Amino acid sequence: MSKNNSRSRAKHLWKTIKYILKNPFTYIWILIFIIIGIATVVVYKSETQTESGIETMFDSVWFTLVAVFAAYFDYCVKSVPGRMSALLLLVFGMLLFSAVTGKLASYFTDLQMQKNKGLRKLRKMRGHFLLCGWRPGFEKILDSVLNSNPDITPDMIVLVNDAAEQIEQVRSQVRFKELNYVAGDFADEATLKRAQIENAERALVICDRSKSYSDLEIDSRTVLAVLTMENINPGIYIAAELIDAKFQKHLELAHCDEIILTQDYEHSLLATASSGMGYSNVIRALISDDADTGILVEDIPQSFIGKTYGEYEAHIEKTDPANGVLVGLLLNTGNFHQRRKDALREAQKNPDIKKIVDNLKKVKTLKSNKPVLTPPDDYVIQRNTKAIIVRG
């Protein structure tokens, strides 16, 4: 193995040397340094016989360094050959300085352009939010995400899609200028790793319209993206949007925590609006993107875990300053994949075989983020449960 490694290194080194030797600029640089070296020797030979102050080779080398890098003469040369050499040193020094500064400026400009186009790997991030995909009205989605999640700032959001031009327009706005962007296919592992998926806390995958994809392709890429994300980071919380409900089972098998069926919601909204009862206005008020009003999902204090729904409802009525109304519970919240792992671990620790089988059956039927509206007062609140509250 070590022999193979040394051979591959030798081959790589030889390829690098061949590339350098084929580059015409290599010979230009060699010629420049030869001319500078000759000029240094000429200054030494001609100025030691004058009163310029150059007495040793070290003085001549120092004179060259100052002339080339600072464009300044530390000694006043007297002889004609010395002055001609000094002029050459000054000219080549300016060329060297221009070349180096130009190369540095080009390098940093390149870095900035790659960053703006989303071609570079992001710096180390942790606990950030991934928004994958693009479609018309993307700015409204961003506004809604920021309004609904006060804990998320623009610099914590990473956009992952192939719509580079549209994202550039979005980031040109002041409120979105701190957004991070990674260009590429969000279903591709390499692209997700550039977005630091392994350290991300949450991800939202929307129906991607950045290219002329069919509805089938859009849903297939969504499923593939969720599978890839879960494989890299099992602890991430993923919400994904689907066009066709037939892909819902695939997302459930991929351990997607939240599935949004856009068309089904649209059809239901149209159906309720047709009744003439004003349902659509009620629903619009309930799903407001304001983080403080409408339907809210909130943490339940640890002291109420194991207590009844009625006890917690009475607590909310007494203590909620905004007069929120408790309407139900959300079960199995957080990362469902991790919840199921924990439940299986608990089941395996149980010495009773019958109870193990029962527990495994329960675990298999668990559903992530399952809402239970207005349960009976004696309903016992379990772990990983949150409260569903309507607040005006």
C-alpha distance (Angstrom), angle and dihedral (degrees) to the residues before:
residue distance angle dihedral
M1 . . .
S2 3.82 . .
K3 3.82 90.1 .
N4 3.80 90.7 53.5
N5 3.81 90.6 49.0
S6 3.80 92.4 50.4
R7 3.81 90.6 48.3
S8 3.80 92.4 50.6
R9 3.82 90.3 48.6
A10 3.81 90.7 49.7
K11 3.82 90.8 49.8
H12 3.80 91.2 48.6
L13 3.82 91.0 49.0
W14 3.81 91.7 49.0
K15 3.82 91.3 50.1
T16 3.80 90.1 51.1
I17 3.83 91.7 50.2
K18 3.83 91.3 48.5
Y19 3.82 90.6 50.2
I20 3.82 91.4 50.2
L21 3.82 92.1 48.2
K22 3.82 92.0 49.2
N23 3.80 92.4 51.1
P24 3.87 109.6 96.2
F25 3.82 91.1 -151.4
T26 3.80 88.7 65.6
Y27 3.81 90.6 67.0
I28 3.82 92.1 44.4
W29 3.81 90.2 55.3
I30 3.84 91.2 46.9
L31 3.83 90.0 50.6
I32 3.81 92.0 50.0
F33 3.81 92.6 51.5
I34 3.83 91.0 46.9
I35 3.82 90.6 52.5
I36 3.83 90.7 48.0
G37 3.82 89.8 50.0
I38 3.83 92.3 49.6
A39 3.82 91.2 47.3
T40 3.82 89.8 51.7
V41 3.81 91.2 53.4
V42 3.84 91.8 46.3
V43 3.82 90.9 52.1
Y44 3.80 90.2 50.3
K45 3.82 94.8 47.9
S46 3.81 96.1 44.4
E47 3.82 101.2 38.0
T48 3.81 99.5 48.4
Q49 3.83 86.8 73.7
T50 3.83 93.1 53.8
E51 3.80 135.2 62.3
S52 3.83 94.5 -105.7
G53 3.82 92.5 115.1
I54 3.82 95.5 -114.6
E55 3.80 103.3 126.6
T56 3.82 105.4 148.5
M57 3.79 138.4 36.9
F58 3.79 88.5 -108.4
D59 3.84 89.3 59.4
S60 3.81 89.7 52.0
V61 3.82 93.0 48.7
W62 3.81 90.0 48.3
F63 3.81 89.8 49.9
T64 3.85 89.0 51.9
L65 3.81 93.8 49.1
V66 3.80 92.9 49.8
A67 3.83 92.4 45.2
V68 3.82 94.2 47.7
F69 3.80 101.0 40.4
A70 3.81 102.3 29.0
A71 3.85 101.4 26.7
Y72 3.80 87.6 -130.5
F73 3.81 133.7 118.8
D74 3.80 112.3 -130.4
Y75 3.86 90.1 -174.7
C76 3.79 128.7 38.9
V77 3.80 104.7 -124.1
K78 3.83 115.9 -145.2
S79 3.81 108.8 -174.2
V80 3.81 124.8 79.7
P81 3.87 94.5 -123.1
G82 3.82 89.2 47.7
R83 3.80 92.0 51.2
M84 3.82 92.7 47.4
S85 3.80 89.8 49.3
A86 3.81 91.3 47.2
L87 3.82 89.3 52.4
L88 3.82 90.2 51.7
L89 3.82 90.4 49.4
L90 3.79 90.4 51.2
V91 3.82 93.4 49.2
F92 3.81 94.9 45.9
G93 3.79 90.0 44.6
M94 3.81 89.7 56.8
L95 3.83 89.9 48.0
L96 3.80 91.5 50.2
F97 3.80 92.3 47.0
S98 3.82 92.0 48.9
A99 3.81 92.0 47.5
V100 3.82 94.2 49.2
T101 3.81 95.4 44.6
G102 3.82 90.3 45.0
K103 3.79 91.0 51.2
L104 3.80 91.9 48.4
A105 3.81 92.4 47.3
S106 3.81 90.2 48.5
Y107 3.81 91.0 49.3
F108 3.81 94.6 51.4
T109 3.81 92.4 42.4
D110 3.80 88.4 51.7
L111 3.80 90.7 51.0
Q112 3.81 91.6 50.8
M113 3.81 92.6 47.0
Q114 3.81 91.2 49.9
K115 3.80 90.0 48.7
N116 3.83 92.0 49.4
K117 3.80 90.7 48.8
G118 3.81 91.4 47.5
L119 3.79 95.2 -117.8
R120 3.80 98.1 126.4
K121 3.78 130.0 77.6
L122 3.79 111.6 -103.7
R123 3.77 120.9 -111.6
K124 3.79 116.8 -100.8
M125 3.81 107.0 -60.8
R126 3.78 130.7 174.2
G127 3.80 132.8 -168.3
H128 3.81 93.1 10.2
F129 3.81 129.9 149.5
L130 3.83 123.2 -116.1
L131 3.80 119.5 -150.4
C132 3.81 107.9 -169.8
G133 3.79 124.6 -166.6
W134 3.79 135.7 17.2
R135 3.78 137.1 -122.1
P136 3.83 138.2 160.7
G137 3.79 111.1 -67.8
F138 3.81 91.0 34.9
E139 3.82 92.5 145.4
K140 3.81 90.7 60.3
I141 3.80 89.8 52.3
L142 3.82 89.7 52.3
D143 3.81 91.6 48.3
S144 3.81 90.7 49.8
V145 3.82 92.3 48.4
L146 3.81 91.6 51.5
N147 3.83 93.5 44.4
S148 3.80 93.7 47.3
N149 3.81 94.2 46.0
P150 3.82 110.8 47.9
D151 3.82 88.7 174.6
I152 3.83 90.8 64.2
T153 3.80 120.2 80.1
P154 3.84 123.6 -169.0
D155 3.82 92.3 -104.6
M156 3.85 88.8 59.3
I157 3.82 93.0 57.8
V158 3.81 120.5 90.1
L159 3.82 117.1 -165.8
V160 3.82 115.2 -152.6
N161 3.82 118.8 -171.4
D162 3.80 145.9 99.5
A163 3.82 96.5 -103.5
A164 3.83 96.7 101.7
E165 3.83 96.3 155.8
Q166 3.80 94.1 49.3
I167 3.80 92.4 46.2
E168 3.81 90.3 50.8
Q169 3.80 88.7 56.8
V170 3.81 91.1 47.9
R171 3.82 92.9 50.1
S172 3.80 91.4 49.2
Q173 3.81 87.3 72.9
V174 3.79 115.8 91.4
R175 3.81 96.2 -125.8
F176 3.81 92.0 52.7
K177 3.80 101.6 37.5
E178 3.84 93.7 104.4
L179 3.81 94.4 55.5
N180 3.80 115.3 120.5
Y181 3.79 118.9 -131.2
V182 3.81 134.0 -160.9
A183 3.80 117.2 -175.3
G184 3.78 119.7 -145.2
D185 3.78 145.3 62.2
F186 3.81 108.6 -37.4
A187 3.82 89.4 -151.4
D188 3.80 90.2 61.3
E189 3.82 117.3 95.9
A190 3.83 94.7 -142.7
T191 3.82 91.4 52.9
L192 3.80 92.3 49.0
K193 3.80 91.2 49.3
R194 3.82 89.6 53.9
A195 3.81 85.2 55.7
Q196 3.84 90.0 54.3
I197 3.82 92.0 -115.7
E198 3.81 91.1 167.3
N199 3.83 90.0 66.4
A200 3.83 98.4 37.7
E201 3.80 120.4 115.8
R202 3.82 101.7 -161.2
A203 3.80 138.7 12.6
L204 3.79 134.0 -166.3
V205 3.82 118.1 -162.5
I206 3.80 113.6 -164.2
C207 3.82 128.2 -172.5
D208 3.79 103.2 -78.9
R209 3.82 116.5 -131.2
S210 3.82 96.5 164.7
K211 3.83 88.7 113.3
S212 3.80 136.1 22.5
Y213 3.79 95.1 -81.1
S214 3.79 122.2 160.1
D215 3.82 118.6 -125.4
L216 3.81 89.0 -105.1
E217 3.82 91.5 53.2
I218 3.80 92.1 47.3
D219 3.81 93.6 53.6
S220 3.82 92.4 42.4
R221 3.82 91.2 53.4
T222 3.81 89.9 47.8
V223 3.82 91.5 54.5
L224 3.82 91.5 45.8
A225 3.83 91.0 49.3
V226 3.82 92.5 51.4
L227 3.82 91.3 48.5
T228 3.82 90.8 50.4
M229 3.81 93.3 47.3
E230 3.80 93.2 49.2
N231 3.79 90.5 47.9
I232 3.83 92.7 53.3
N233 3.81 97.9 36.9
P234 3.84 114.8 17.7
G235 3.81 90.5 179.0
I236 3.81 96.1 61.4
Y237 3.83 120.2 109.8
I238 3.82 109.7 -130.8
A239 3.79 129.9 -166.3
A240 3.81 115.5 -175.4
E241 3.79 134.0 -173.5
L242 3.81 121.3 -137.5
I243 3.79 132.0 -168.9
D244 3.81 97.5 -162.4
A245 3.82 121.1 44.3
K246 3.82 91.9 -145.9
F247 3.82 88.5 79.1
Q248 3.81 92.1 56.7
K249 3.81 92.8 91.2
H250 3.81 90.5 52.6
L251 3.81 91.0 53.9
E252 3.79 91.3 47.9
L253 3.81 89.7 53.1
A254 3.81 87.8 49.1
H255 3.85 87.7 56.6
C256 3.81 94.7 -114.8
D257 3.81 106.6 175.2
E258 3.80 98.3 -150.9
I259 3.82 128.8 21.3
I260 3.81 121.9 -163.6
L261 3.82 114.8 -159.7
T262 3.79 100.5 -163.4
Q263 3.80 99.2 -176.9
D264 3.81 93.5 46.2
Y265 3.81 89.9 52.4
E266 3.80 91.0 48.6
H267 3.82 92.0 49.5
S268 3.81 91.9 47.8
L269 3.79 91.5 49.0
L270 3.81 92.0 50.5
A271 3.80 90.7 47.3
T272 3.81 93.2 51.6
A273 3.82 91.4 45.7
S274 3.81 89.8 54.5
S275 3.81 90.0 63.9
G276 3.81 90.9 69.5
M277 3.82 92.3 -132.8
G278 3.82 97.6 117.0
Y279 3.82 95.2 -110.9
S280 3.79 92.6 145.0
N281 3.82 92.1 60.2
V282 3.80 90.9 49.3
I283 3.81 92.0 49.6
R284 3.82 91.4 47.7
A285 3.82 89.9 54.0
L286 3.80 92.4 46.6
I287 3.82 96.1 50.7
S288 3.79 95.6 44.1
D289 3.82 113.3 152.0
D290 3.80 88.6 -129.8
A291 3.81 107.5 115.5
D292 3.84 92.8 -142.3
T293 3.82 104.2 46.4
G294 3.79 139.3 50.3
I295 3.82 122.3 26.9
L296 3.81 109.1 -5.4
V297 3.78 130.5 -175.8
E298 3.79 111.9 -149.9
D299 3.79 137.5 177.3
I300 3.80 118.3 -97.8
P301 3.83 114.5 -132.5
Q302 3.79 112.6 -105.1
S303 3.81 90.2 -120.8
F304 3.83 90.4 68.2
I305 3.81 95.8 53.6
G306 3.80 105.3 112.6
K307 3.82 92.6 20.8
T308 3.80 126.5 105.3
Y309 3.77 129.7 -87.9
G310 3.82 90.4 -120.5
E311 3.83 91.8 57.3
Y312 3.79 92.0 51.0
E313 3.83 91.9 45.9
A314 3.81 90.2 54.5
H315 3.82 89.2 48.9
I316 3.83 91.5 53.0
E317 3.83 92.3 49.0
K318 3.80 90.6 53.6
T319 3.78 101.5 40.4
D320 3.83 108.7 30.0
P321 3.84 105.2 103.5
A322 3.83 92.1 -167.3
N323 3.84 92.4 55.0
G324 3.79 94.6 -116.8
V325 3.79 118.9 -179.5
L326 3.81 120.1 -136.0
V327 3.82 107.9 -135.1
G328 3.79 102.7 168.1
L329 3.78 150.6 -44.6
L330 3.80 134.0 -82.7
L331 3.81 110.9 -141.6
N332 3.81 130.1 -155.1
T333 3.77 95.3 15.8
G334 3.79 126.4 174.3
N335 3.78 121.9 34.5
F336 3.81 105.8 -4.9
H337 3.80 93.8 -165.4
Q338 3.81 90.2 57.6
R339 3.82 91.6 44.5
R340 3.79 90.7 54.9
K341 3.81 91.1 48.6
D342 3.81 90.3 52.8
A343 3.79 92.0 48.4
L344 3.81 92.1 50.1
R345 3.79 90.1 49.4
E346 3.82 90.4 52.4
A347 3.79 90.8 47.6
Q348 3.80 91.7 52.9
K349 3.80 91.2 52.4
N350 3.82 91.7 57.0
P351 3.87 110.4 98.7
D352 3.80 93.2 -155.7
I353 3.85 108.2 92.3
K354 3.82 93.6 -158.2
K355 3.79 91.5 51.9
I356 3.81 90.1 47.4
V357 3.82 90.4 55.6
D358 3.81 91.4 46.4
N359 3.78 91.8 48.9
L360 3.80 92.1 48.6
K361 3.80 90.2 51.7
K362 3.80 90.2 50.6
V363 3.79 91.6 48.7
K364 3.80 91.3 50.6
T365 3.80 92.0 54.4
L366 3.81 95.5 46.3
K367 3.80 114.8 121.6
S368 3.77 123.9 -155.7
N369 3.82 117.3 -115.9
K370 3.80 94.4 -1.2
P371 3.85 112.0 -179.0
V372 3.82 119.8 -141.3
L373 3.81 110.2 -169.8
T374 3.83 120.9 -152.5
P375 3.81 97.2 -15.9
P376 3.84 118.0 -169.0
D377 3.80 117.1 -78.3
D378 3.82 91.8 -109.8
Y379 3.83 93.1 55.6
V380 3.83 107.3 126.4
I381 3.81 116.2 -130.2
Q382 3.81 111.2 -127.8
R383 3.79 131.7 -160.0
N384 3.83 119.6 -77.5
T385 3.82 90.3 31.1
K386 3.80 125.9 134.0
A387 3.78 132.8 -166.9
I388 3.81 123.9 -109.2
I389 3.79 108.0 -144.9
V390 3.81 131.9 178.5
R391 3.77 111.3 -148.6
G392 3.80 128.2 179.1
